[in-house]
Amino acid sequence: MKETLQQYAALKQQEREIQSKIAELAPTILSYIQEQGADKIQSTFGTFSLEKRKTWKFGEEILSAEEKLDSLKADAKATGKATFEEKVVLKYFEPK
């Protein structure tokens, strides 16, 4: 089991390093594709493409309704009107 735990911890560290490096490289690739006037480029490593995603902004009426809903949900949790499911998940914290 010790080996499994050690391997998991090492992979989580690599995952963080990889995510950081990907975040660092992405803007350079994005700029390159845009400079080419394209929406995607093909390479021997795969296809890199641009994707547009919508970010929604809502007016005060919607935000107010959302706050009211959050309040209703909190009340339902507190009074037992809401139900829940528990799932067992693995959490990992690196030693300091």
MOMOMO-V164475 format. One record per pair of residues at least 4 apart in sequence whose ideal C-beta (glycine too) atoms are under 8 Angstrom apart, sorted by the first residue. I is the first residue (numbers start at 1). GAP is how many residues later the second one is. If there is no record, write none. Layout:
[[I,GAP] [I,GAP]]
This chain:
[[1,4] [2,4] [3,4] [4,4] [5,4] [6,4] [7,4] [8,4] [8,84] [9,4] [9,83] [9,85] [10,4] [11,4] [12,4] [12,80] [12,82] [13,4] [13,81] [14,4] [15,4] [16,4] [17,4] [18,4] [19,4] [20,4] [21,4] [22,4] [25,4] [26,4] [27,4] [28,4] [29,4] [29,19] [30,4] [30,20] [31,4] [32,4] [32,9] [33,5] [33,6] [33,7] [33,8] [33,15] [33,16] [33,17] [34,16] [36,5] [39,10] [39,11] [40,7] [40,8] [40,9] [40,10] [41,6] [41,7] [41,8] [42,5] [43,4] [43,5] [58,4] [58,5] [58,8] [59,4] [60,4] [61,4] [62,4] [63,4] [64,4] [65,4] [66,4] [67,4] [68,4] [69,4] [70,4] [71,4] [72,4] [73,4] [73,9] [74,4] [75,4] [75,6] [76,5] [76,6] [77,4] [77,5] [77,7]]
